[in-house]
Amino acid sequence: MAKAVFPGTFDPPTNGHLDIIARASAAFGEVIVAAGVNQSKSRLFDPDERIAMLTELAEPFPNVRIGTFDGLLVDYCRAEGAGVIVKGLRSAADYDYELQMAQLNHAMTGVDTMFLPTRSENAFISSSWVKEIARLGGDVAAFVPPRVHARLLEKL
């Protein structure tokens, strides 16, 4: 079975991310959830914290492992021997952006991209919105896994 990479910043991981991890795990022999660790970008959670949260979330899936990358995603895929990138899509806007990225990635390296549409209950969830709502005192417990929620509250 094929090996796939599900990339993202995961700052923080959301229920939408967890759903894509579960569905990709069922579709591929191995899934690498790859957190981007670009040190020049400001994140709420540092790379080690994001890796720890993702590792906890991946525990139920024996064919999922956590990795990190800094640089071109397609270079990471090539180094890992992964022929597929998995992307979750929430909207037509996501599709427009991700389609161009998928075509570019394929033209550069031959790595394909598989799009998984989000489930309707996760369509409006984004890490950015979760952080913003939480910073302003809103309740985001329904949008993130409980362990992530606890860490988010500690962080803020």
MIGUSE-683782 format. One record per atom (N, C-alpha, C): residue number from 0; residue in three letters; atom name; x, y, z. Coordinates in nm, 2 decimals. Layout:
BEGIN
[NUM, ALA, CA, [X, Y, Z]],
...
% end
This chain:
BEGIN
[0, MET, N, [0.08, -0.12, 0.00]],
[0, MET, CA, [0.00, 0.00, 0.00]],
[0, MET, C, [0.09, 0.12, 0.00]],
[1, ALA, N, [0.03, 0.23, -0.05]],
[1, ALA, CA, [0.11, 0.36, -0.06]],
[1, ALA, C, [0.13, 0.43, 0.07]],
[2, LYS, N, [0.24, 0.51, 0.07]],
[2, LYS, CA, [0.27, 0.59, 0.18]],
[2, LYS, C, [0.23, 0.74, 0.15]],
[3, ALA, N, [0.17, 0.80, 0.24]],
[3, ALA, CA, [0.12, 0.94, 0.22]],
[3, ALA, C, [0.17, 1.03, 0.33]],
[4, VAL, N, [0.18, 1.16, 0.30]],
[4, VAL, CA, [0.22, 1.26, 0.39]],
[4, VAL, C, [0.10, 1.36, 0.41]],
[5, PHE, N, [0.06, 1.38, 0.53]],
[5, PHE, CA, [-0.04, 1.48, 0.56]],
[5, PHE, C, [0.03, 1.60, 0.63]],
[6, PRO, N, [0.06, 1.71, 0.55]],
[6, PRO, CA, [0.13, 1.82, 0.61]],
[6, PRO, C, [0.04, 1.93, 0.67]],
[7, GLY, N, [0.10, 2.01, 0.75]],
[7, GLY, CA, [0.03, 2.12, 0.81]],
[7, GLY, C, [0.12, 2.19, 0.92]],
[8, THR, N, [0.06, 2.30, 0.97]],
[8, THR, CA, [0.13, 2.36, 1.08]],
[8, THR, C, [0.08, 2.31, 1.21]],
[9, PHE, N, [-0.05, 2.27, 1.21]],
[9, PHE, CA, [-0.11, 2.21, 1.33]],
[9, PHE, C, [-0.09, 2.29, 1.46]],
[10, ASP, N, [-0.12, 2.42, 1.45]],
[10, ASP, CA, [-0.10, 2.51, 1.56]],
[10, ASP, C, [-0.23, 2.58, 1.60]],
[11, PRO, N, [-0.31, 2.51, 1.68]],
[11, PRO, CA, [-0.30, 2.37, 1.73]],
[11, PRO, C, [-0.37, 2.27, 1.64]],
[12, PRO, N, [-0.35, 2.14, 1.66]],
[12, PRO, CA, [-0.43, 2.04, 1.59]],
[12, PRO, C, [-0.58, 2.06, 1.63]],
[13, THR, N, [-0.67, 2.04, 1.53]],
[13, THR, CA, [-0.81, 2.06, 1.55]],
[13, THR, C, [-0.88, 1.92, 1.53]],
[14, ASN, N, [-1.01, 1.92, 1.55]],
[14, ASN, CA, [-1.09, 1.80, 1.52]],
[14, ASN, C, [-1.09, 1.77, 1.37]],
[15, GLY, N, [-1.08, 1.88, 1.29]],
[15, GLY, CA, [-1.07, 1.86, 1.15]],
[15, GLY, C, [-0.95, 1.79, 1.11]],
[16, HIS, N, [-0.83, 1.82, 1.17]],
[16, HIS, CA, [-0.71, 1.75, 1.14]],
[16, HIS, C, [-0.72, 1.61, 1.19]],
[17, LEU, N, [-0.78, 1.58, 1.30]],
[17, LEU, CA, [-0.79, 1.45, 1.35]],
[17, LEU, C, [-0.88, 1.36, 1.26]],
[18, ASP, N, [-0.98, 1.42, 1.21]],
[18, ASP, CA, [-1.07, 1.35, 1.11]],
[18, ASP, C, [-0.99, 1.31, 0.98]],
[19, ILE, N, [-0.91, 1.40, 0.93]],
[19, ILE, CA, [-0.83, 1.37, 0.81]],
[19, ILE, C, [-0.73, 1.27, 0.84]],
[20, ILE, N, [-0.66, 1.27, 0.96]],
[20, ILE, CA, [-0.57, 1.17, 1.00]],
[20, ILE, C, [-0.64, 1.03, 1.00]],
[21, ALA, N, [-0.75, 1.02, 1.06]],
[21, ALA, CA, [-0.83, 0.89, 1.07]],
[21, ALA, C, [-0.86, 0.84, 0.93]],
[22, ARG, N, [-0.91, 0.93, 0.85]],
[22, ARG, CA, [-0.95, 0.88, 0.71]],
[22, ARG, C, [-0.83, 0.85, 0.63]],
[23, ALA, N, [-0.72, 0.92, 0.64]],
[23, ALA, CA, [-0.60, 0.89, 0.56]],
[23, ALA, C, [-0.54, 0.76, 0.61]],
[24, SER, N, [-0.55, 0.74, 0.74]],
[24, SER, CA, [-0.50, 0.61, 0.80]],
[24, SER, C, [-0.57, 0.49, 0.74]],
[25, ALA, N, [-0.70, 0.51, 0.71]],
[25, ALA, CA, [-0.78, 0.40, 0.66]],
[25, ALA, C, [-0.75, 0.38, 0.51]],
[26, ALA, N, [-0.70, 0.48, 0.44]],
[26, ALA, CA, [-0.68, 0.47, 0.30]],
[26, ALA, C, [-0.54, 0.44, 0.25]],
[27, PHE, N, [-0.44, 0.45, 0.34]],
[27, PHE, CA, [-0.30, 0.43, 0.31]],
[27, PHE, C, [-0.23, 0.33, 0.40]],
[28, GLY, N, [-0.13, 0.27, 0.35]],
[28, GLY, CA, [-0.06, 0.17, 0.44]],
[28, GLY, C, [0.02, 0.24, 0.54]],
[29, GLU, N, [0.07, 0.36, 0.52]],
[29, GLU, CA, [0.14, 0.44, 0.61]],
[29, GLU, C, [0.11, 0.59, 0.59]],
[30, VAL, N, [0.09, 0.66, 0.70]],
[30, VAL, CA, [0.07, 0.81, 0.69]],
[30, VAL, C, [0.17, 0.88, 0.78]],
[31, ILE, N, [0.23, 0.98, 0.72]],
[31, ILE, CA, [0.32, 1.06, 0.80]],
[31, ILE, C, [0.25, 1.19, 0.82]],
[32, VAL, N, [0.22, 1.23, 0.94]],
[32, VAL, CA, [0.16, 1.36, 0.97]],
[32, VAL, C, [0.28, 1.45, 0.99]],
[33, ALA, N, [0.31, 1.54, 0.90]],
[33, ALA, CA, [0.43, 1.62, 0.90]],
[33, ALA, C, [0.40, 1.76, 0.93]],
[34, ALA, N, [0.45, 1.80, 1.05]],
[34, ALA, CA, [0.44, 1.94, 1.10]],
[34, ALA, C, [0.55, 2.03, 1.04]],
[35, GLY, N, [0.51, 2.13, 0.98]],
[35, GLY, CA, [0.61, 2.23, 0.93]],
[35, GLY, C, [0.67, 2.30, 1.05]],
[36, VAL, N, [0.80, 2.31, 1.05]],
[36, VAL, CA, [0.87, 2.37, 1.17]],
[36, VAL, C, [0.95, 2.49, 1.13]],
[37, ASN, N, [0.91, 2.57, 1.03]],
[37, ASN, CA, [0.98, 2.69, 0.98]],
[37, ASN, C, [1.00, 2.78, 1.10]],
[38, GLN, N, [1.13, 2.79, 1.15]],
[38, GLN, CA, [1.16, 2.87, 1.27]],
[38, GLN, C, [1.13, 3.02, 1.25]],
[39, SER, N, [1.13, 3.07, 1.12]],
[39, SER, CA, [1.11, 3.21, 1.10]],
[39, SER, C, [0.96, 3.26, 1.12]],
[40, LYS, N, [0.87, 3.16, 1.13]],
[40, LYS, CA, [0.73, 3.20, 1.14]],
[40, LYS, C, [0.69, 3.19, 1.29]],
[41, SER, N, [0.61, 3.28, 1.33]],
[41, SER, CA, [0.57, 3.28, 1.47]],
[41, SER, C, [0.45, 3.19, 1.49]],
[42, ARG, N, [0.45, 3.10, 1.59]],
[42, ARG, CA, [0.35, 3.01, 1.62]],
[42, ARG, C, [0.32, 3.02, 1.77]],
[43, LEU, N, [0.19, 2.98, 1.80]],
[43, LEU, CA, [0.16, 2.98, 1.94]],
[43, LEU, C, [0.23, 2.86, 2.01]],
[44, PHE, N, [0.23, 2.75, 1.95]],
[44, PHE, CA, [0.30, 2.63, 2.00]],
[44, PHE, C, [0.43, 2.61, 1.93]],
[45, ASP, N, [0.53, 2.58, 2.01]],
[45, ASP, CA, [0.66, 2.55, 1.94]],
[45, ASP, C, [0.66, 2.41, 1.88]],
[46, PRO, N, [0.76, 2.38, 1.79]],
[46, PRO, CA, [0.76, 2.25, 1.72]],
[46, PRO, C, [0.74, 2.13, 1.82]],
[47, ASP, N, [0.82, 2.13, 1.93]],
[47, ASP, CA, [0.81, 2.02, 2.02]],
[47, ASP, C, [0.67, 2.00, 2.08]],
[48, GLU, N, [0.60, 2.11, 2.11]],
[48, GLU, CA, [0.47, 2.10, 2.16]],
[48, GLU, C, [0.37, 2.05, 2.06]],
[49, ARG, N, [0.38, 2.10, 1.94]],
[49, ARG, CA, [0.30, 2.05, 1.83]],
[49, ARG, C, [0.32, 1.90, 1.80]],
[50, ILE, N, [0.45, 1.86, 1.80]],
[50, ILE, CA, [0.48, 1.72, 1.78]],
[50, ILE, C, [0.42, 1.63, 1.90]],
[51, ALA, N, [0.43, 1.68, 2.02]],
[51, ALA, CA, [0.37, 1.61, 2.13]],
[51, ALA, C, [0.22, 1.59, 2.12]],
[52, MET, N, [0.15, 1.70, 2.08]],
[52, MET, CA, [0.01, 1.69, 2.06]],
[52, MET, C, [-0.03, 1.59, 1.95]],
[53, LEU, N, [0.04, 1.60, 1.84]],
[53, LEU, CA, [0.01, 1.51, 1.73]],
[53, LEU, C, [0.04, 1.37, 1.76]],
[54, THR, N, [0.15, 1.34, 1.84]],
[54, THR, CA, [0.18, 1.21, 1.88]],
[54, THR, C, [0.07, 1.15, 1.96]],
[55, GLU, N, [0.02, 1.22, 2.05]],
[55, GLU, CA, [-0.09, 1.18, 2.13]],
[55, GLU, C, [-0.22, 1.15, 2.04]],
[56, LEU, N, [-0.24, 1.24, 1.95]],
[56, LEU, CA, [-0.36, 1.22, 1.86]],
[56, LEU, C, [-0.35, 1.10, 1.77]],
[57, ALA, N, [-0.22, 1.06, 1.73]],
[57, ALA, CA, [-0.20, 0.95, 1.64]],
[57, ALA, C, [-0.19, 0.82, 1.71]],
[58, GLU, N, [-0.19, 0.81, 1.84]],
[58, GLU, CA, [-0.18, 0.69, 1.92]],
[58, GLU, C, [-0.28, 0.58, 1.87]],
[59, PRO, N, [-0.41, 0.61, 1.84]],
[59, PRO, CA, [-0.50, 0.50, 1.80]],
[59, PRO, C, [-0.47, 0.45, 1.66]],
[60, PHE, N, [-0.38, 0.51, 1.58]],
[60, PHE, CA, [-0.36, 0.47, 1.45]],
[60, PHE, C, [-0.22, 0.41, 1.43]],
[61, PRO, N, [-0.21, 0.28, 1.43]],
[61, PRO, CA, [-0.08, 0.21, 1.42]],
[61, PRO, C, [0.00, 0.24, 1.30]],
[62, ASN, N, [-0.06, 0.28, 1.19]],
[62, ASN, CA, [0.01, 0.31, 1.07]],
[62, ASN, C, [0.04, 0.46, 1.05]],
[63, VAL, N, [0.02, 0.54, 1.15]],
[63, VAL, CA, [0.05, 0.68, 1.15]],
[63, VAL, C, [0.17, 0.72, 1.23]],
[64, ARG, N, [0.26, 0.79, 1.18]],
[64, ARG, CA, [0.37, 0.84, 1.25]],
[64, ARG, C, [0.38, 0.99, 1.23]],
[65, ILE, N, [0.45, 1.06, 1.32]],
[65, ILE, CA, [0.47, 1.20, 1.32]],
[65, ILE, C, [0.61, 1.24, 1.27]],
[66, GLY, N, [0.61, 1.34, 1.18]],
[66, GLY, CA, [0.74, 1.38, 1.13]],
[66, GLY, C, [0.74, 1.54, 1.13]],
[67, THR, N, [0.85, 1.59, 1.09]],
[67, THR, CA, [0.86, 1.74, 1.08]],
[67, THR, C, [0.94, 1.77, 0.95]],
[68, PHE, N, [0.91, 1.88, 0.89]],
[68, PHE, CA, [0.99, 1.93, 0.78]],
[68, PHE, C, [1.00, 2.08, 0.78]],
[69, ASP, N, [1.11, 2.12, 0.72]],
[69, ASP, CA, [1.14, 2.26, 0.71]],
[69, ASP, C, [1.20, 2.28, 0.57]],
[70, GLY, N, [1.13, 2.33, 0.48]],
[70, GLY, CA, [1.17, 2.34, 0.34]],
[70, GLY, C, [1.06, 2.30, 0.25]],
[71, LEU, N, [1.09, 2.25, 0.13]],
[71, LEU, CA, [0.99, 2.21, 0.04]],
[71, LEU, C, [0.93, 2.08, 0.08]],
[72, LEU, N, [0.80, 2.08, 0.08]],
[72, LEU, CA, [0.72, 1.95, 0.12]],
[72, LEU, C, [0.76, 1.84, 0.02]],
[73, VAL, N, [0.77, 1.87, -0.11]],
[73, VAL, CA, [0.80, 1.76, -0.20]],
[73, VAL, C, [0.94, 1.70, -0.18]],
[74, ASP, N, [1.03, 1.78, -0.13]],
[74, ASP, CA, [1.16, 1.72, -0.09]],
[74, ASP, C, [1.15, 1.63, 0.02]],
[75, TYR, N, [1.07, 1.66, 0.12]],
[75, TYR, CA, [1.04, 1.58, 0.24]],
[75, TYR, C, [0.97, 1.45, 0.19]],
[76, CYS, N, [0.87, 1.46, 0.10]],
[76, CYS, CA, [0.80, 1.34, 0.05]],
[76, CYS, C, [0.90, 1.25, -0.02]],
[77, ARG, N, [0.99, 1.30, -0.10]],
[77, ARG, CA, [1.09, 1.22, -0.17]],
[77, ARG, C, [1.18, 1.15, -0.07]],
[78, ALA, N, [1.23, 1.22, 0.03]],
[78, ALA, CA, [1.32, 1.17, 0.13]],
[78, ALA, C, [1.25, 1.05, 0.21]],
[79, GLU, N, [1.12, 1.06, 0.23]],
[79, GLU, CA, [1.04, 0.96, 0.30]],
[79, GLU, C, [0.99, 0.85, 0.21]],
[80, GLY, N, [1.00, 0.87, 0.08]],
[80, GLY, CA, [0.95, 0.77, -0.01]],
[80, GLY, C, [0.80, 0.77, -0.02]],
[81, ALA, N, [0.74, 0.89, 0.00]],
[81, ALA, CA, [0.59, 0.90, 0.00]],
[81, ALA, C, [0.55, 0.95, -0.14]],
[82, GLY, N, [0.46, 0.89, -0.21]],
[82, GLY, CA, [0.42, 0.93, -0.34]],
[82, GLY, C, [0.29, 1.01, -0.34]],
[83, VAL, N, [0.23, 1.04, -0.22]],
[83, VAL, CA, [0.10, 1.11, -0.21]],
[83, VAL, C, [0.10, 1.21, -0.10]],
[84, ILE, N, [0.05, 1.32, -0.13]],
[84, ILE, CA, [0.03, 1.43, -0.02]],
[84, ILE, C, [-0.13, 1.43, 0.00]],
[85, VAL, N, [-0.17, 1.43, 0.13]],
[85, VAL, CA, [-0.31, 1.43, 0.16]],
[85, VAL, C, [-0.34, 1.57, 0.21]],
[86, LYS, N, [-0.44, 1.63, 0.16]],
[86, LYS, CA, [-0.49, 1.76, 0.20]],
[86, LYS, C, [-0.64, 1.76, 0.23]],
[87, GLY, N, [-0.67, 1.82, 0.34]],
[87, GLY, CA, [-0.81, 1.84, 0.37]],
[87, GLY, C, [-0.87, 1.97, 0.31]],
[88, LEU, N, [-0.99, 1.96, 0.26]],
[88, LEU, CA, [-1.05, 2.08, 0.20]],
[88, LEU, C, [-1.17, 2.12, 0.27]],
[89, ARG, N, [-1.18, 2.25, 0.31]],
[89, ARG, CA, [-1.30, 2.29, 0.38]],
[89, ARG, C, [-1.40, 2.37, 0.29]],
[90, SER, N, [-1.34, 2.43, 0.18]],
[90, SER, CA, [-1.43, 2.51, 0.09]],
[90, SER, C, [-1.37, 2.52, -0.05]],
[91, ALA, N, [-1.44, 2.59, -0.13]],
[91, ALA, CA, [-1.40, 2.61, -0.27]],
[91, ALA, C, [-1.27, 2.69, -0.27]],
[92, ALA, N, [-1.26, 2.78, -0.18]],
[92, ALA, CA, [-1.13, 2.86, -0.17]],
[92, ALA, C, [-1.01, 2.78, -0.14]],
[93, ASP, N, [-1.03, 2.68, -0.05]],
[93, ASP, CA, [-0.92, 2.59, -0.02]],
[93, ASP, C, [-0.89, 2.51, -0.15]],
[94, TYR, N, [-0.99, 2.46, -0.22]],
[94, TYR, CA, [-0.96, 2.39, -0.34]],
[94, TYR, C, [-0.89, 2.47, -0.44]],
[95, ASP, N, [-0.93, 2.59, -0.47]],
[95, ASP, CA, [-0.86, 2.67, -0.57]],
[95, ASP, C, [-0.71, 2.69, -0.53]],
[96, TYR, N, [-0.68, 2.71, -0.41]],
[96, TYR, CA, [-0.54, 2.73, -0.37]],
[96, TYR, C, [-0.46, 2.59, -0.37]],
[97, GLU, N, [-0.52, 2.49, -0.32]],
[97, GLU, CA, [-0.46, 2.36, -0.31]],
[97, GLU, C, [-0.44, 2.29, -0.44]],
[98, LEU, N, [-0.53, 2.32, -0.54]],
[98, LEU, CA, [-0.52, 2.26, -0.67]],
[98, LEU, C, [-0.40, 2.31, -0.74]],
[99, GLN, N, [-0.37, 2.44, -0.73]],
[99, GLN, CA, [-0.25, 2.49, -0.79]],
[99, GLN, C, [-0.13, 2.44, -0.73]],
[100, MET, N, [-0.13, 2.42, -0.60]],
[100, MET, CA, [-0.01, 2.37, -0.53]],
[100, MET, C, [0.01, 2.22, -0.57]],
[101, ALA, N, [-0.10, 2.15, -0.58]],
[101, ALA, CA, [-0.09, 2.01, -0.62]],
[101, ALA, C, [-0.03, 1.99, -0.76]],
[102, GLN, N, [-0.08, 2.08, -0.85]],
[102, GLN, CA, [-0.03, 2.07, -0.99]],
[102, GLN, C, [0.12, 2.11, -0.99]],
[103, LEU, N, [0.16, 2.21, -0.91]],
[103, LEU, CA, [0.30, 2.25, -0.91]],
[103, LEU, C, [0.39, 2.13, -0.85]],
[104, ASN, N, [0.34, 2.08, -0.74]],
[104, ASN, CA, [0.41, 1.97, -0.67]],
[104, ASN, C, [0.43, 1.85, -0.77]],
[105, HIS, N, [0.33, 1.82, -0.84]],
[105, HIS, CA, [0.33, 1.71, -0.93]],
[105, HIS, C, [0.43, 1.74, -1.05]],
[106, ALA, N, [0.43, 1.86, -1.10]],
[106, ALA, CA, [0.52, 1.90, -1.21]],
[106, ALA, C, [0.66, 1.89, -1.16]],
[107, MET, N, [0.69, 1.93, -1.04]],
[107, MET, CA, [0.83, 1.93, -0.99]],
[107, MET, C, [0.88, 1.79, -0.96]],
[108, THR, N, [0.80, 1.70, -0.90]],
[108, THR, CA, [0.85, 1.57, -0.85]],
[108, THR, C, [0.77, 1.45, -0.89]],
[109, GLY, N, [0.65, 1.47, -0.94]],
[109, GLY, CA, [0.56, 1.35, -0.97]],
[109, GLY, C, [0.48, 1.31, -0.85]],
[110, VAL, N, [0.49, 1.38, -0.74]],
[110, VAL, CA, [0.41, 1.34, -0.62]],
[110, VAL, C, [0.27, 1.39, -0.64]],
[111, ASP, N, [0.18, 1.30, -0.62]],
[111, ASP, CA, [0.03, 1.33, -0.63]],
[111, ASP, C, [-0.02, 1.38, -0.51]],
[112, THR, N, [-0.14, 1.45, -0.52]],
[112, THR, CA, [-0.21, 1.50, -0.40]],
[112, THR, C, [-0.35, 1.44, -0.40]],
[113, MET, N, [-0.40, 1.40, -0.29]],
[113, MET, CA, [-0.53, 1.35, -0.27]],
[113, MET, C, [-0.60, 1.44, -0.18]],
[114, PHE, N, [-0.72, 1.49, -0.23]],
[114, PHE, CA, [-0.80, 1.58, -0.15]],
[114, PHE, C, [-0.91, 1.51, -0.07]],
[115, LEU, N, [-0.92, 1.54, 0.05]],
[115, LEU, CA, [-1.03, 1.48, 0.13]],
[115, LEU, C, [-1.12, 1.60, 0.18]],
[116, PRO, N, [-1.24, 1.60, 0.13]],
[116, PRO, CA, [-1.33, 1.71, 0.18]],
[116, PRO, C, [-1.36, 1.69, 0.33]],
[117, THR, N, [-1.37, 1.80, 0.40]],
[117, THR, CA, [-1.39, 1.79, 0.54]],
[117, THR, C, [-1.54, 1.75, 0.56]],
[118, ARG, N, [-1.56, 1.69, 0.68]],
[118, ARG, CA, [-1.70, 1.66, 0.72]],
[118, ARG, C, [-1.76, 1.79, 0.75]],
[119, SER, N, [-1.89, 1.80, 0.73]],
[119, SER, CA, [-1.96, 1.93, 0.75]],
[119, SER, C, [-1.94, 1.99, 0.89]],
[120, GLU, N, [-1.93, 1.90, 0.99]],
[120, GLU, CA, [-1.92, 1.95, 1.13]],
[120, GLU, C, [-1.78, 2.02, 1.15]],
[121, ASN, N, [-1.69, 2.00, 1.06]],
[121, ASN, CA, [-1.55, 2.06, 1.08]],
[121, ASN, C, [-1.52, 2.17, 0.97]],
[122, ALA, N, [-1.62, 2.20, 0.89]],
[122, ALA, CA, [-1.59, 2.28, 0.77]],
[122, ALA, C, [-1.55, 2.42, 0.81]],
[123, PHE, N, [-1.59, 2.47, 0.92]],
[123, PHE, CA, [-1.56, 2.61, 0.96]],
[123, PHE, C, [-1.44, 2.62, 1.06]],
[124, ILE, N, [-1.38, 2.50, 1.09]],
[124, ILE, CA, [-1.28, 2.50, 1.20]],
[124, ILE, C, [-1.14, 2.53, 1.13]],
[125, SER, N, [-1.07, 2.62, 1.18]],
[125, SER, CA, [-0.93, 2.64, 1.14]],
[125, SER, C, [-0.85, 2.67, 1.27]],
[126, SER, N, [-0.72, 2.63, 1.26]],
[126, SER, CA, [-0.63, 2.66, 1.38]],
[126, SER, C, [-0.63, 2.81, 1.41]],
[127, SER, N, [-0.63, 2.89, 1.30]],
[127, SER, CA, [-0.63, 3.04, 1.32]],
[127, SER, C, [-0.75, 3.09, 1.40]],
[128, TRP, N, [-0.87, 3.04, 1.36]],
[128, TRP, CA, [-0.99, 3.08, 1.42]],
[128, TRP, C, [-0.99, 3.03, 1.57]],
[129, VAL, N, [-0.95, 2.91, 1.59]],
[129, VAL, CA, [-0.95, 2.85, 1.72]],
[129, VAL, C, [-0.86, 2.94, 1.82]],
[130, LYS, N, [-0.74, 2.97, 1.77]],
[130, LYS, CA, [-0.66, 3.06, 1.85]],
[130, LYS, C, [-0.72, 3.19, 1.88]],
[131, GLU, N, [-0.78, 3.25, 1.78]],
[131, GLU, CA, [-0.84, 3.39, 1.79]],
[131, GLU, C, [-0.95, 3.38, 1.89]],
[132, ILE, N, [-1.04, 3.29, 1.88]],
[132, ILE, CA, [-1.15, 3.28, 1.97]],
[132, ILE, C, [-1.11, 3.25, 2.11]],
[133, ALA, N, [-1.01, 3.16, 2.13]],
[133, ALA, CA, [-0.96, 3.13, 2.26]],
[133, ALA, C, [-0.89, 3.25, 2.32]],
[134, ARG, N, [-0.81, 3.32, 2.24]],
[134, ARG, CA, [-0.75, 3.45, 2.30]],
[134, ARG, C, [-0.85, 3.55, 2.35]],
[135, LEU, N, [-0.96, 3.55, 2.29]],
[135, LEU, CA, [-1.07, 3.65, 2.32]],
[135, LEU, C, [-1.16, 3.59, 2.43]],
[136, GLY, N, [-1.13, 3.48, 2.48]],
[136, GLY, CA, [-1.21, 3.42, 2.59]],
[136, GLY, C, [-1.32, 3.33, 2.55]],
[137, GLY, N, [-1.33, 3.30, 2.42]],
[137, GLY, CA, [-1.44, 3.21, 2.38]],
[137, GLY, C, [-1.41, 3.07, 2.40]],
[138, ASP, N, [-1.52, 2.99, 2.40]],
[138, ASP, CA, [-1.50, 2.84, 2.43]],
[138, ASP, C, [-1.48, 2.77, 2.30]],
[139, VAL, N, [-1.36, 2.70, 2.29]],
[139, VAL, CA, [-1.33, 2.63, 2.17]],
[139, VAL, C, [-1.32, 2.48, 2.19]],
[140, ALA, N, [-1.38, 2.43, 2.31]],
[140, ALA, CA, [-1.37, 2.29, 2.34]],
[140, ALA, C, [-1.43, 2.20, 2.24]],
[141, ALA, N, [-1.53, 2.25, 2.16]],
[141, ALA, CA, [-1.59, 2.16, 2.06]],
[141, ALA, C, [-1.51, 2.15, 1.93]],
[142, PHE, N, [-1.41, 2.23, 1.92]],
[142, PHE, CA, [-1.33, 2.24, 1.80]],
[142, PHE, C, [-1.20, 2.17, 1.80]],
[143, VAL, N, [-1.15, 2.13, 1.92]],
[143, VAL, CA, [-1.02, 2.06, 1.93]],
[143, VAL, C, [-1.04, 1.94, 2.02]],
[144, PRO, N, [-0.95, 1.84, 2.01]],
[144, PRO, CA, [-0.95, 1.73, 2.10]],
[144, PRO, C, [-0.93, 1.77, 2.24]],
[145, PRO, N, [-0.98, 1.70, 2.34]],
[145, PRO, CA, [-0.97, 1.74, 2.48]],
[145, PRO, C, [-0.82, 1.77, 2.53]],
[146, ARG, N, [-0.73, 1.69, 2.49]],
[146, ARG, CA, [-0.59, 1.71, 2.53]],
[146, ARG, C, [-0.53, 1.84, 2.47]],
[147, VAL, N, [-0.57, 1.87, 2.35]],
[147, VAL, CA, [-0.53, 1.99, 2.28]],
[147, VAL, C, [-0.59, 2.11, 2.35]],
[148, HIS, N, [-0.72, 2.10, 2.39]],
[148, HIS, CA, [-0.79, 2.21, 2.46]],
[148, HIS, C, [-0.72, 2.24, 2.59]],
[149, ALA, N, [-0.69, 2.14, 2.66]],
[149, ALA, CA, [-0.62, 2.16, 2.79]],
[149, ALA, C, [-0.49, 2.24, 2.77]],
[150, ARG, N, [-0.41, 2.20, 2.67]],
[150, ARG, CA, [-0.28, 2.27, 2.64]],
[150, ARG, C, [-0.31, 2.41, 2.59]],
[151, LEU, N, [-0.41, 2.43, 2.52]],
[151, LEU, CA, [-0.44, 2.56, 2.47]],
[151, LEU, C, [-0.48, 2.65, 2.58]],
[152, LEU, N, [-0.56, 2.61, 2.67]],
[152, LEU, CA, [-0.59, 2.69, 2.79]],
[152, LEU, C, [-0.47, 2.72, 2.88]],
[153, GLU, N, [-0.38, 2.62, 2.89]],
[153, GLU, CA, [-0.26, 2.65, 2.97]],
[153, GLU, C, [-0.17, 2.75, 2.90]],
[154, LYS, N, [-0.17, 2.75, 2.77]],
[154, LYS, CA, [-0.08, 2.84, 2.69]],
[154, LYS, C, [-0.13, 2.98, 2.70]],
[155, LEU, N, [-0.26, 2.99, 2.69]],
[155, LEU, CA, [-0.32, 3.13, 2.69]],
[155, LEU, C, [-0.35, 3.18, 2.83]],
% end
